[in-house]
Structures are given as C-alpha cells and as structure tokens.
C-alpha cells in the first residue's frame, strides 16, 4: 500500500483514487496515459490549457506520482515547472520542459519501480 499516494490524491480530490489499483498503487494504464500526455506536451502537439480541459486530473496525478515514486532530481525539476500552477499557458518554459523530460523518464521505469527492480 502506498500511503503517500493515497494521501496526496485524496487531498486533491477523492475521485482521483479511481486511478489506483487494489494495492493503492497507480494503475499501469494511468501511468501510460500520464506518459503519453507528457510526451505530447514536450512535442507541443498539445498545450497545458488543452490538457486542462481534456484531463484536468493529470495536473493532480503528476504531483502525486512525483511524491510517491519520484527522485530528488524530479522533485527539484517540478519546482521549476510553472505550467503545473498556471495551466492556461500556451507555451512551455525551459523549466517546464526540463520537468517533463525528467517525468517522462521516471514514468518509463514505473514497471521496474513497482516490481522493485529499480
């Protein structure tokens, strides 16, 4: 059971607990979806404003993921990600891009994190 994840998601919105599995870990398909949107933001095929209307939960699930599964480096990068606080921006800053790149890498290794092979 991942109490950090449960606590963060419940504090943001109880409905976000839907994205957890029976072990209170983030579901694999949710992580894949987080990853695909992170890449789409990096590729500039979508904007944060568009993502906020398409799946606003992304902006709560990502910080919860960082708390539960992130590294210190990812947590530092998150502090520089302005778009997480201002979702209506059209373009990403360098800090936003740095965070998204680090996030995408961490989301890639989620299966290994879950199996303890990291």
Backbone as XML, in Angstrom:
<?xml version="1.0"?>
<chain id="A" units="angstrom">
  <residue number="1" name="UNK">
    <atom name="N" x="0.839" y="-1.180" z="0.000"/>
    <atom name="CA" x="0.000" y="0.000" z="0.000"/>
    <atom name="C" x="0.882" y="1.241" z="0.000"/>
  </residue>
  <residue number="2" name="UNK">
    <atom name="N" x="0.555" y="2.177" z="-0.824"/>
    <atom name="CA" x="1.319" y="3.405" z="-0.948"/>
    <atom name="C" x="0.528" y="4.530" z="-0.274"/>
  </residue>
  <residue number="3" name="UNK">
    <atom name="N" x="0.775" y="4.737" z="1.006"/>
    <atom name="CA" x="0.005" y="5.724" z="1.762"/>
    <atom name="C" x="0.282" y="7.149" z="1.301"/>
  </residue>
  <residue number="4" name="UNK">
    <atom name="N" x="1.497" y="7.439" z="0.833"/>
    <atom name="CA" x="1.794" y="8.773" z="0.309"/>
    <atom name="C" x="0.907" y="9.101" z="-0.881"/>
  </residue>
  <residue number="5" name="UNK">
    <atom name="N" x="0.767" y="8.148" z="-1.758"/>
    <atom name="CA" x="-0.051" y="8.336" z="-2.954"/>
    <atom name="C" x="-1.515" y="8.531" z="-2.578"/>
  </residue>
  <residue number="6" name="UNK">
    <atom name="N" x="-2.026" y="7.689" z="-1.715"/>
    <atom name="CA" x="-3.431" y="7.777" z="-1.295"/>
    <atom name="C" x="-3.694" y="9.121" z="-0.635"/>
  </residue>
  <residue number="7" name="UNK">
    <atom name="N" x="-2.822" y="9.528" z="0.256"/>
    <atom name="CA" x="-2.992" y="10.793" z="0.968"/>
    <atom name="C" x="-2.994" y="11.975" z="0.015"/>
  </residue>
  <residue number="8" name="UNK">
    <atom name="N" x="-2.039" y="12.011" z="-0.918"/>
    <atom name="CA" x="-1.961" y="13.117" z="-1.868"/>
    <atom name="C" x="-3.169" y="13.178" z="-2.788"/>
  </residue>
  <residue number="9" name="UNK">
    <atom name="N" x="-3.588" y="12.058" z="-3.292"/>
    <atom name="CA" x="-4.730" y="12.056" z="-4.198"/>
    <atom name="C" x="-6.022" y="12.379" z="-3.468"/>
  </residue>
  <residue number="10" name="UNK">
    <atom name="N" x="-6.200" y="11.851" z="-2.270"/>
    <atom name="CA" x="-7.417" y="12.136" z="-1.508"/>
    <atom name="C" x="-7.484" y="13.612" z="-1.135"/>
  </residue>
  <residue number="11" name="UNK">
    <atom name="N" x="-6.336" y="14.215" z="-0.843"/>
    <atom name="CA" x="-6.319" y="15.636" z="-0.506"/>
    <atom name="C" x="-6.681" y="16.484" z="-1.725"/>
  </residue>
  <residue number="12" name="UNK">
    <atom name="N" x="-6.249" y="16.070" z="-2.897"/>
    <atom name="CA" x="-6.552" y="16.822" z="-4.114"/>
    <atom name="C" x="-8.011" y="16.635" z="-4.517"/>
  </residue>
  <residue number="13" name="UNK">
    <atom name="N" x="-8.444" y="15.387" z="-4.570"/>
    <atom name="CA" x="-9.805" y="15.080" z="-5.000"/>
    <atom name="C" x="-10.017" y="13.581" z="-4.808"/>
  </residue>
  <residue number="14" name="UNK">
    <atom name="N" x="-10.960" y="13.219" z="-3.997"/>
    <atom name="CA" x="-11.224" y="11.799" z="-3.697"/>
    <atom name="C" x="-11.471" y="10.979" z="-4.958"/>
  </residue>
  <residue number="15" name="UNK">
    <atom name="N" x="-12.002" y="11.601" z="-6.009"/>
    <atom name="CA" x="-12.279" y="10.873" z="-7.250"/>
    <atom name="C" x="-10.997" y="10.366" z="-7.913"/>
  </residue>
  <residue number="16" name="UNK">
    <atom name="N" x="-9.862" y="10.964" z="-7.577"/>
    <atom name="CA" x="-8.592" y="10.536" z="-8.160"/>
    <atom name="C" x="-8.155" y="9.171" z="-7.639"/>
  </residue>
  <residue number="17" name="UNK">
    <atom name="N" x="-8.747" y="8.725" z="-6.544"/>
    <atom name="CA" x="-8.427" y="7.393" z="-6.021"/>
    <atom name="C" x="-8.831" y="6.303" z="-7.004"/>
  </residue>
  <residue number="18" name="UNK">
    <atom name="N" x="-9.696" y="6.643" z="-7.951"/>
    <atom name="CA" x="-10.103" y="5.726" z="-9.019"/>
    <atom name="C" x="-8.891" y="5.231" z="-9.814"/>
  </residue>
  <residue number="19" name="UNK">
    <atom name="N" x="-7.830" y="6.025" z="-9.875"/>
    <atom name="CA" x="-6.651" y="5.693" z="-10.675"/>
    <atom name="C" x="-5.671" y="4.774" z="-9.945"/>
  </residue>
  <residue number="20" name="UNK">
    <atom name="N" x="-6.054" y="4.308" z="-8.771"/>
    <atom name="CA" x="-5.211" y="3.386" z="-8.012"/>
    <atom name="C" x="-5.738" y="1.969" z="-8.139"/>
  </residue>
  <residue number="21" name="UNK">
    <atom name="N" x="-4.816" y="1.010" z="-8.049"/>
    <atom name="CA" x="-5.228" y="-0.391" z="-8.105"/>
    <atom name="C" x="-5.548" y="-0.904" z="-6.701"/>
  </residue>
  <residue number="22" name="UNK">
    <atom name="N" x="-5.770" y="-2.197" z="-6.594"/>
    <atom name="CA" x="-6.149" y="-2.798" z="-5.303"/>
    <atom name="C" x="-5.037" y="-2.714" z="-4.261"/>
  </residue>
  <residue number="23" name="UNK">
    <atom name="N" x="-3.805" y="-2.456" z="-4.686"/>
    <atom name="CA" x="-2.685" y="-2.285" z="-3.759"/>
    <atom name="C" x="-2.414" y="-0.817" z="-3.445"/>
  </residue>
  <residue number="24" name="UNK">
    <atom name="N" x="-3.311" y="0.053" z="-3.858"/>
    <atom name="CA" x="-3.163" y="1.503" z="-3.688"/>
    <atom name="C" x="-1.913" y="2.036" z="-4.365"/>
  </residue>
  <residue number="25" name="UNK">
    <atom name="N" x="-1.593" y="1.452" z="-5.491"/>
    <atom name="CA" x="-0.515" y="1.933" z="-6.360"/>
    <atom name="C" x="-1.163" y="2.456" z="-7.630"/>
  </residue>
  <residue number="26" name="UNK">
    <atom name="N" x="-0.469" y="3.332" z="-8.319"/>
    <atom name="CA" x="-1.023" y="3.885" z="-9.547"/>
    <atom name="C" x="-1.142" y="2.780" z="-10.599"/>
  </residue>
  <residue number="27" name="UNK">
    <atom name="N" x="-2.291" y="2.709" z="-11.252"/>
    <atom name="CA" x="-2.516" y="1.683" z="-12.265"/>
    <atom name="C" x="-1.586" y="1.904" z="-13.452"/>
  </residue>
  <residue number="28" name="UNK">
    <atom name="N" x="-1.168" y="0.820" z="-14.069"/>
    <atom name="CA" x="-0.240" y="0.899" z="-15.199"/>
    <atom name="C" x="-0.815" y="1.696" z="-16.362"/>
  </residue>
  <residue number="29" name="UNK">
    <atom name="N" x="-2.102" y="1.513" z="-16.647"/>
    <atom name="CA" x="-2.676" y="2.260" z="-17.768"/>
    <atom name="C" x="-2.749" y="3.757" z="-17.468"/>
  </residue>
  <residue number="30" name="UNK">
    <atom name="N" x="-2.902" y="4.115" z="-16.205"/>
    <atom name="CA" x="-2.875" y="5.531" z="-15.827"/>
    <atom name="C" x="-1.493" y="6.109" z="-16.057"/>
  </residue>
  <residue number="31" name="UNK">
    <atom name="N" x="-0.462" y="5.364" z="-15.678"/>
    <atom name="CA" x="0.913" y="5.820" z="-15.869"/>
    <atom name="C" x="1.213" y="5.952" z="-17.363"/>
  </residue>
  <residue number="32" name="UNK">
    <atom name="N" x="0.735" y="5.014" z="-18.161"/>
    <atom name="CA" x="0.927" y="5.112" z="-19.617"/>
    <atom name="C" x="0.252" y="6.364" z="-20.174"/>
  </residue>
  <residue number="33" name="UNK">
    <atom name="N" x="-0.919" y="6.672" z="-19.660"/>
    <atom name="CA" x="-1.640" y="7.857" z="-20.121"/>
    <atom name="C" x="-0.919" y="9.135" z="-19.671"/>
  </residue>
  <residue number="34" name="UNK">
    <atom name="N" x="-0.433" y="9.156" z="-18.423"/>
    <atom name="CA" x="0.361" y="10.298" z="-17.954"/>
    <atom name="C" x="1.567" y="10.501" z="-18.869"/>
  </residue>
  <residue number="35" name="UNK">
    <atom name="N" x="2.211" y="9.401" z="-19.209"/>
    <atom name="CA" x="3.399" y="9.435" z="-20.058"/>
    <atom name="C" x="3.072" y="9.981" z="-21.444"/>
  </residue>
  <residue number="36" name="UNK">
    <atom name="N" x="1.993" y="9.504" z="-22.045"/>
    <atom name="CA" x="1.656" y="9.954" z="-23.397"/>
    <atom name="C" x="1.351" y="11.449" z="-23.418"/>
  </residue>
  <residue number="37" name="UNK">
    <atom name="N" x="0.684" y="11.955" z="-22.391"/>
    <atom name="CA" x="0.410" y="13.392" z="-22.350"/>
    <atom name="C" x="1.672" y="14.193" z="-22.052"/>
  </residue>
  <residue number="38" name="UNK">
    <atom name="N" x="2.572" y="13.668" z="-21.243"/>
    <atom name="CA" x="3.848" y="14.359" z="-21.004"/>
    <atom name="C" x="4.617" y="14.498" z="-22.310"/>
  </residue>
  <residue number="39" name="UNK">
    <atom name="N" x="4.646" y="13.439" z="-23.097"/>
    <atom name="CA" x="5.335" y="13.493" z="-24.390"/>
    <atom name="C" x="4.633" y="14.446" z="-25.354"/>
  </residue>
  <residue number="40" name="UNK">
    <atom name="N" x="3.319" y="14.443" z="-25.332"/>
    <atom name="CA" x="2.573" y="15.354" z="-26.207"/>
    <atom name="C" x="2.839" y="16.811" z="-25.832"/>
  </residue>
  <residue number="41" name="UNK">
    <atom name="N" x="2.962" y="17.089" z="-24.555"/>
    <atom name="CA" x="3.316" y="18.442" z="-24.128"/>
    <atom name="C" x="4.718" y="18.797" z="-24.601"/>
  </residue>
  <residue number="42" name="UNK">
    <atom name="N" x="5.655" y="17.864" z="-24.458"/>
    <atom name="CA" x="7.026" y="18.102" z="-24.908"/>
    <atom name="C" x="7.099" y="18.323" z="-26.412"/>
  </residue>
  <residue number="43" name="UNK">
    <atom name="N" x="6.322" y="17.572" z="-27.155"/>
    <atom name="CA" x="6.306" y="17.696" z="-28.620"/>
    <atom name="C" x="5.506" y="18.905" z="-29.099"/>
  </residue>
  <residue number="44" name="UNK">
    <atom name="N" x="4.855" y="19.573" z="-28.170"/>
    <atom name="CA" x="4.000" y="20.724" z="-28.468"/>
    <atom name="C" x="2.827" y="20.358" z="-29.376"/>
  </residue>
  <residue number="45" name="UNK">
    <atom name="N" x="2.390" y="19.093" z="-29.309"/>
    <atom name="CA" x="1.190" y="18.707" z="-30.050"/>
    <atom name="C" x="-0.064" y="19.071" z="-29.268"/>
  </residue>
  <residue number="46" name="UNK">
    <atom name="N" x="0.100" y="19.329" z="-27.963"/>
    <atom name="CA" x="-0.977" y="19.870" z="-27.131"/>
    <atom name="C" x="-0.378" y="20.944" z="-26.233"/>
  </residue>
  <residue number="47" name="UNK">
    <atom name="N" x="-1.230" y="21.783" z="-25.692"/>
    <atom name="CA" x="-0.804" y="22.802" z="-24.740"/>
    <atom name="C" x="-1.314" y="22.422" z="-23.350"/>
  </residue>
  <residue number="48" name="UNK">
    <atom name="N" x="-0.731" y="23.014" z="-22.315"/>
    <atom name="CA" x="-1.274" y="22.769" z="-20.972"/>
    <atom name="C" x="-2.745" y="23.171" z="-20.867"/>
  </residue>
  <residue number="49" name="UNK">
    <atom name="N" x="-3.126" y="24.244" z="-21.536"/>
    <atom name="CA" x="-4.527" y="24.675" z="-21.498"/>
    <atom name="C" x="-5.443" y="23.614" z="-22.097"/>
  </residue>
  <residue number="50" name="UNK">
    <atom name="N" x="-5.021" y="23.017" z="-23.214"/>
    <atom name="CA" x="-5.813" y="21.952" z="-23.822"/>
    <atom name="C" x="-5.903" y="20.746" z="-22.879"/>
  </residue>
  <residue number="51" name="UNK">
    <atom name="N" x="-4.776" y="20.366" z="-22.283"/>
    <atom name="CA" x="-4.762" y="19.224" z="-21.368"/>
    <atom name="C" x="-5.657" y="19.481" z="-20.166"/>
  </residue>
  <residue number="52" name="UNK">
    <atom name="N" x="-5.688" y="20.714" z="-19.683"/>
    <atom name="CA" x="-6.544" y="21.053" z="-18.544"/>
    <atom name="C" x="-8.016" y="20.822" z="-18.866"/>
  </residue>
  <residue number="53" name="UNK">
    <atom name="N" x="-8.396" y="21.024" z="-20.115"/>
    <atom name="CA" x="-9.788" y="20.777" z="-20.490"/>
    <atom name="C" x="-10.029" y="19.309" z="-20.827"/>
  </residue>
  <residue number="54" name="UNK">
    <atom name="N" x="-9.024" y="18.639" z="-21.360"/>
    <atom name="CA" x="-9.148" y="17.234" z="-21.776"/>
    <atom name="C" x="-9.113" y="16.280" z="-20.579"/>
  </residue>
  <residue number="55" name="UNK">
    <atom name="N" x="-8.137" y="16.492" z="-19.651"/>
    <atom name="CA" x="-7.982" y="15.606" z="-18.494"/>
    <atom name="C" x="-7.349" y="16.412" z="-17.356"/>
  </residue>
  <residue number="56" name="UNK">
    <atom name="N" x="-8.160" y="17.184" z="-16.678"/>
    <atom name="CA" x="-7.646" y="18.054" z="-15.622"/>
    <atom name="C" x="-6.995" y="17.263" z="-14.495"/>
  </residue>
  <residue number="57" name="UNK">
    <atom name="N" x="-7.390" y="16.014" z="-14.307"/>
    <atom name="CA" x="-6.790" y="15.170" z="-13.275"/>
    <atom name="C" x="-5.299" y="14.961" z="-13.466"/>
  </residue>
  <residue number="58" name="UNK">
    <atom name="N" x="-4.808" y="15.135" z="-14.685"/>
    <atom name="CA" x="-3.383" y="14.988" z="-14.966"/>
    <atom name="C" x="-2.565" y="15.887" z="-14.040"/>
  </residue>
  <residue number="59" name="UNK">
    <atom name="N" x="-3.071" y="17.094" z="-13.801"/>
    <atom name="CA" x="-2.354" y="18.077" z="-13.008"/>
    <atom name="C" x="-2.336" y="17.748" z="-11.514"/>
  </residue>
  <residue number="60" name="UNK">
    <atom name="N" x="-3.178" y="16.839" z="-11.073"/>
    <atom name="CA" x="-3.139" y="16.349" z="-9.690"/>
    <atom name="C" x="-2.419" y="15.008" z="-9.604"/>
  </residue>
  <residue number="61" name="UNK">
    <atom name="N" x="-2.579" y="14.185" z="-10.625"/>
    <atom name="CA" x="-1.935" y="12.871" z="-10.620"/>
    <atom name="C" x="-0.422" y="12.974" z="-10.751"/>
  </residue>
  <residue number="62" name="UNK">
    <atom name="N" x="0.060" y="13.908" z="-11.562"/>
    <atom name="CA" x="1.506" y="14.044" z="-11.761"/>
    <atom name="C" x="2.220" y="14.418" z="-10.462"/>
  </residue>
  <residue number="63" name="UNK">
    <atom name="N" x="1.790" y="15.456" z="-9.728"/>
    <atom name="CA" x="2.478" y="15.749" z="-8.464"/>
    <atom name="C" x="2.394" y="14.591" z="-7.462"/>
  </residue>
  <residue number="64" name="UNK">
    <atom name="N" x="1.267" y="13.884" z="-7.450"/>
    <atom name="CA" x="1.155" y="12.722" z="-6.558"/>
    <atom name="C" x="2.137" y="11.635" z="-6.977"/>
  </residue>
  <residue number="65" name="UNK">
    <atom name="N" x="2.291" y="11.428" z="-8.287"/>
    <atom name="CA" x="3.265" y="10.464" z="-8.787"/>
    <atom name="C" x="4.670" y="10.862" z="-8.351"/>
  </residue>
  <residue number="66" name="UNK">
    <atom name="N" x="4.985" y="12.145" z="-8.466"/>
    <atom name="CA" x="6.320" y="12.625" z="-8.101"/>
    <atom name="C" x="6.588" y="12.379" z="-6.619"/>
  </residue>
  <residue number="67" name="UNK">
    <atom name="N" x="5.607" y="12.653" z="-5.768"/>
    <atom name="CA" x="5.782" y="12.429" z="-4.332"/>
    <atom name="C" x="5.987" y="10.945" z="-4.038"/>
  </residue>
  <residue number="68" name="UNK">
    <atom name="N" x="5.182" y="10.112" z="-4.665"/>
    <atom name="CA" x="5.204" y="8.674" z="-4.351"/>
    <atom name="C" x="6.361" y="7.932" z="-5.005"/>
  </residue>
  <residue number="69" name="UNK">
    <atom name="N" x="6.726" y="8.297" z="-6.222"/>
    <atom name="CA" x="7.687" y="7.500" z="-6.986"/>
    <atom name="C" x="8.879" y="8.301" z="-7.519"/>
  </residue>
  <residue number="70" name="UNK">
    <atom name="N" x="8.882" y="9.591" z="-7.282"/>
    <atom name="CA" x="9.904" y="10.443" z="-7.864"/>
    <atom name="C" x="11.233" y="10.414" z="-7.137"/>
  </residue>
  <residue number="71" name="UNK">
    <atom name="N" x="12.216" y="10.929" z="-7.811"/>
    <atom name="CA" x="13.551" y="11.087" z="-7.248"/>
    <atom name="C" x="13.707" y="12.536" z="-6.771"/>
  </residue>
  <residue number="72" name="UNK">
    <atom name="N" x="14.780" y="12.803" z="-6.053"/>
    <atom name="CA" x="15.053" y="14.185" z="-5.641"/>
    <atom name="C" x="15.211" y="15.087" z="-6.856"/>
  </residue>
  <residue number="73" name="UNK">
    <atom name="N" x="15.872" y="14.574" z="-7.886"/>
    <atom name="CA" x="16.058" y="15.342" z="-9.122"/>
    <atom name="C" x="14.714" y="15.709" z="-9.738"/>
  </residue>
  <residue number="74" name="UNK">
    <atom name="N" x="13.797" y="14.767" z="-9.778"/>
    <atom name="CA" x="12.477" y="15.036" z="-10.348"/>
    <atom name="C" x="11.721" y="16.041" z="-9.484"/>
  </residue>
  <residue number="75" name="UNK">
    <atom name="N" x="11.835" y="15.927" z="-8.175"/>
    <atom name="CA" x="11.170" y="16.873" z="-7.285"/>
    <atom name="C" x="11.724" y="18.290" z="-7.459"/>
  </residue>
  <residue number="76" name="UNK">
    <atom name="N" x="13.034" y="18.406" z="-7.644"/>
    <atom name="CA" x="13.639" y="19.720" z="-7.914"/>
    <atom name="C" x="13.133" y="20.280" z="-9.244"/>
  </residue>
  <residue number="77" name="UNK">
    <atom name="N" x="13.086" y="19.442" z="-10.241"/>
    <atom name="CA" x="12.607" y="19.876" z="-11.556"/>
    <atom name="C" x="11.148" y="20.326" z="-11.480"/>
  </residue>
  <residue number="78" name="UNK">
    <atom name="N" x="10.367" y="19.656" z="-10.663"/>
    <atom name="CA" x="8.953" y="20.015" z="-10.532"/>
    <atom name="C" x="8.789" y="21.435" z="-9.989"/>
  </residue>
  <residue number="79" name="UNK">
    <atom name="N" x="9.666" y="21.840" z="-9.096"/>
    <atom name="CA" x="9.581" y="23.198" z="-8.549"/>
    <atom name="C" x="9.740" y="24.258" z="-9.637"/>
  </residue>
  <residue number="80" name="UNK">
    <atom name="N" x="10.435" y="23.925" z="-10.708"/>
    <atom name="CA" x="10.618" y="24.862" z="-11.813"/>
    <atom name="C" x="9.583" y="24.765" z="-12.906"/>
  </residue>
  <residue number="81" name="UNK">
    <atom name="N" x="8.591" y="23.921" z="-12.711"/>
    <atom name="CA" x="7.555" y="23.708" z="-13.729"/>
    <atom name="C" x="6.374" y="24.638" z="-13.475"/>
  </residue>
  <residue number="82" name="UNK">
    <atom name="N" x="6.406" y="25.783" z="-14.099"/>
    <atom name="CA" x="5.359" y="26.791" z="-13.900"/>
    <atom name="C" x="4.000" y="26.345" z="-14.423"/>
  </residue>
  <residue number="83" name="UNK">
    <atom name="N" x="3.977" y="25.564" z="-15.481"/>
    <atom name="CA" x="2.700" y="25.190" z="-16.090"/>
    <atom name="C" x="1.838" y="24.344" z="-15.161"/>
  </residue>
  <residue number="84" name="UNK">
    <atom name="N" x="2.435" y="23.715" z="-14.152"/>
    <atom name="CA" x="1.642" y="22.936" z="-13.199"/>
    <atom name="C" x="0.773" y="23.852" z="-12.338"/>
  </residue>
  <residue number="85" name="UNK">
    <atom name="N" x="1.209" y="25.089" z="-12.169"/>
    <atom name="CA" x="0.460" y="26.051" z="-11.371"/>
    <atom name="C" x="-0.386" y="26.976" z="-12.249"/>
  </residue>
  <residue number="86" name="UNK">
    <atom name="N" x="0.052" y="27.224" z="-13.465"/>
    <atom name="CA" x="-0.660" y="28.095" z="-14.407"/>
    <atom name="C" x="-1.000" y="27.276" z="-15.647"/>
  </residue>
  <residue number="87" name="UNK">
    <atom name="N" x="-2.115" y="26.625" z="-15.612"/>
    <atom name="CA" x="-2.476" y="25.675" z="-16.664"/>
    <atom name="C" x="-2.899" y="26.339" z="-17.965"/>
  </residue>
  <residue number="88" name="UNK">
    <atom name="N" x="-3.138" y="27.619" z="-17.951"/>
    <atom name="CA" x="-3.661" y="28.278" z="-19.144"/>
    <atom name="C" x="-2.566" y="28.831" z="-20.058"/>
  </residue>
  <residue number="89" name="UNK">
    <atom name="N" x="-1.325" y="28.415" z="-19.841"/>
    <atom name="CA" x="-0.230" y="28.913" z="-20.679"/>
    <atom name="C" x="-0.263" y="28.239" z="-22.047"/>
  </residue>
  <residue number="90" name="UNK">
    <atom name="N" x="0.201" y="28.969" z="-23.030"/>
    <atom name="CA" x="0.223" y="28.446" z="-24.397"/>
    <atom name="C" x="1.562" y="27.792" z="-24.724"/>
  </residue>
  <residue number="91" name="UNK">
    <atom name="N" x="2.636" y="28.298" z="-24.133"/>
    <atom name="CA" x="3.969" y="27.771" z="-24.427"/>
    <atom name="C" x="4.670" y="27.374" z="-23.125"/>
  </residue>
  <residue number="92" name="UNK">
    <atom name="N" x="5.507" y="26.369" z="-23.230"/>
    <atom name="CA" x="6.238" y="25.881" z="-22.064"/>
    <atom name="C" x="7.549" y="26.647" z="-21.883"/>
  </residue>
  <residue number="93" name="UNK">
    <atom name="N" x="7.946" y="26.817" z="-20.630"/>
    <atom name="CA" x="9.230" y="27.421" z="-20.315"/>
    <atom name="C" x="10.306" y="26.329" z="-20.342"/>
  </residue>
  <residue number="94" name="UNK">
    <atom name="N" x="11.547" y="26.751" z="-20.239"/>
    <atom name="CA" x="12.641" y="25.775" z="-20.167"/>
    <atom name="C" x="12.493" y="24.901" z="-18.914"/>
  </residue>
  <residue number="95" name="UNK">
    <atom name="N" x="12.069" y="25.506" z="-17.813"/>
    <atom name="CA" x="11.833" y="24.740" z="-16.584"/>
    <atom name="C" x="10.734" y="23.708" z="-16.754"/>
  </residue>
  <residue number="96" name="UNK">
    <atom name="N" x="9.682" y="24.073" z="-17.471"/>
    <atom name="CA" x="8.591" y="23.133" z="-17.762"/>
    <atom name="C" x="9.123" y="21.949" z="-18.564"/>
  </residue>
  <residue number="97" name="UNK">
    <atom name="N" x="9.907" y="22.245" z="-19.580"/>
    <atom name="CA" x="10.443" y="21.193" z="-20.458"/>
    <atom name="C" x="11.401" y="20.284" z="-19.690"/>
  </residue>
  <residue number="98" name="UNK">
    <atom name="N" x="12.221" y="20.866" z="-18.840"/>
    <atom name="CA" x="13.142" y="20.064" z="-18.020"/>
    <atom name="C" x="12.362" y="19.094" z="-17.141"/>
  </residue>
  <residue number="99" name="UNK">
    <atom name="N" x="11.302" y="19.599" z="-16.523"/>
    <atom name="CA" x="10.473" y="18.746" z="-15.679"/>
    <atom name="C" x="9.818" y="17.636" z="-16.492"/>
  </residue>
  <residue number="100" name="UNK">
    <atom name="N" x="9.228" y="17.982" z="-17.624"/>
    <atom name="CA" x="8.540" y="16.983" z="-18.439"/>
    <atom name="C" x="9.492" y="15.901" z="-18.941"/>
  </residue>
  <residue number="101" name="UNK">
    <atom name="N" x="10.707" y="16.275" z="-19.285"/>
    <atom name="CA" x="11.690" y="15.276" z="-19.720"/>
    <atom name="C" x="12.038" y="14.327" z="-18.575"/>
  </residue>
  <residue number="102" name="UNK">
    <atom name="N" x="12.267" y="14.879" z="-17.388"/>
    <atom name="CA" x="12.576" y="14.042" z="-16.227"/>
    <atom name="C" x="11.373" y="13.176" z="-15.849"/>
  </residue>
  <residue number="103" name="UNK">
    <atom name="N" x="10.182" y="13.748" z="-15.936"/>
    <atom name="CA" x="8.961" y="12.999" z="-15.637"/>
    <atom name="C" x="8.792" y="11.835" z="-16.605"/>
  </residue>
  <residue number="104" name="UNK">
    <atom name="N" x="8.974" y="12.090" z="-17.887"/>
    <atom name="CA" x="8.820" y="11.034" z="-18.896"/>
    <atom name="C" x="9.778" y="9.885" z="-18.625"/>
  </residue>
  <residue number="105" name="UNK">
    <atom name="N" x="11.003" y="10.209" z="-18.259"/>
    <atom name="CA" x="11.975" y="9.155" z="-17.934"/>
    <atom name="C" x="11.532" y="8.342" z="-16.724"/>
  </residue>
  <residue number="106" name="UNK">
    <atom name="N" x="11.013" y="9.016" z="-15.708"/>
    <atom name="CA" x="10.575" y="8.311" z="-14.496"/>
    <atom name="C" x="9.336" y="7.469" z="-14.783"/>
  </residue>
  <residue number="107" name="UNK">
    <atom name="N" x="8.425" y="7.993" z="-15.571"/>
    <atom name="CA" x="7.237" y="7.219" z="-15.929"/>
    <atom name="C" x="7.628" y="5.970" z="-16.727"/>
  </residue>
  <residue number="108" name="UNK">
    <atom name="N" x="8.681" y="6.076" z="-17.537"/>
    <atom name="CA" x="9.176" y="4.927" z="-18.305"/>
    <atom name="C" x="9.591" y="3.764" z="-17.415"/>
  </residue>
  <residue number="109" name="UNK">
    <atom name="N" x="10.150" y="4.066" z="-16.260"/>
    <atom name="CA" x="10.662" y="2.996" z="-15.393"/>
    <atom name="C" x="9.651" y="2.557" z="-14.336"/>
  </residue>
  <residue number="110" name="UNK">
    <atom name="N" x="8.433" y="3.051" z="-14.435"/>
    <atom name="CA" x="7.418" y="2.680" z="-13.452"/>
    <atom name="C" x="7.246" y="1.168" z="-13.286"/>
  </residue>
  <residue number="111" name="UNK">
    <atom name="N" x="7.227" y="0.375" z="-14.349"/>
    <atom name="CA" x="7.100" y="-1.073" z="-14.132"/>
    <atom name="C" x="8.221" y="-1.634" z="-13.249"/>
  </residue>
  <residue number="112" name="UNK">
    <atom name="N" x="9.440" y="-1.141" z="-13.428"/>
    <atom name="CA" x="10.553" y="-1.598" z="-12.599"/>
    <atom name="C" x="10.411" y="-1.103" z="-11.160"/>
  </residue>
  <residue number="113" name="UNK">
    <atom name="N" x="9.892" y="0.103" z="-10.993"/>
    <atom name="CA" x="9.646" y="0.631" z="-9.640"/>
    <atom name="C" x="8.675" y="-0.281" z="-8.914"/>
  </residue>
  <residue number="114" name="UNK">
    <atom name="N" x="7.620" y="-0.655" z="-9.597"/>
    <atom name="CA" x="6.581" y="-1.498" z="-8.975"/>
    <atom name="C" x="7.092" y="-2.896" z="-8.633"/>
  </residue>
  <residue number="115" name="UNK">
    <atom name="N" x="7.980" y="-3.426" z="-9.442"/>
    <atom name="CA" x="8.475" y="-4.770" z="-9.155"/>
    <atom name="C" x="9.715" y="-4.749" z="-8.277"/>
  </residue>
  <residue number="116" name="UNK">
    <atom name="N" x="10.152" y="-3.527" z="-7.904"/>
    <atom name="CA" x="11.294" y="-3.408" z="-7.008"/>
    <atom name="C" x="12.629" y="-3.662" z="-7.665"/>
  </residue>
  <residue number="117" name="UNK">
    <atom name="N" x="12.683" y="-3.595" z="-8.992"/>
    <atom name="CA" x="13.922" y="-3.864" z="-9.719"/>
    <atom name="C" x="14.702" y="-2.606" z="-10.015"/>
  </residue>
  <residue number="118" name="UNK">
    <atom name="N" x="14.180" y="-1.462" z="-9.600"/>
    <atom name="CA" x="14.867" y="-0.201" z="-9.900"/>
    <atom name="C" x="16.134" y="-0.065" z="-9.102"/>
  </residue>
</chain>
